[in-house]
Amino acid sequence: MMDYQILFNIAVAIAGFFGGWTLNRIYIAIDRLDNDVRSMPHDYVSRDDYKADIREMRDLLGKIFDKLDNKADK
């Protein structure tokens, strides 16, 4: 018959294994998330670039509308 100490040691070893495995998976997920967050500026447009592009588009559309208004007046 198995001694209770052996069963306890096996239970602690199994719990330790699954605890370590869980912590490892959490570390890997956090590391992957950190890499994704750090690569965001490369994947998305920054706010300043977006504002500059919108300003250029508004200026261009303003010029087009001015030309159309002048053309309609003649």
Buried (B, 14 or more C-beta within 10 A) or exposed (E): EEEEEEEEEEEEEEEEEEEEEEEEEEEEEEEEEEEEEEEEEEEEEEEEEEEEEEEEEEEEEEEEEEEEEEEEEE
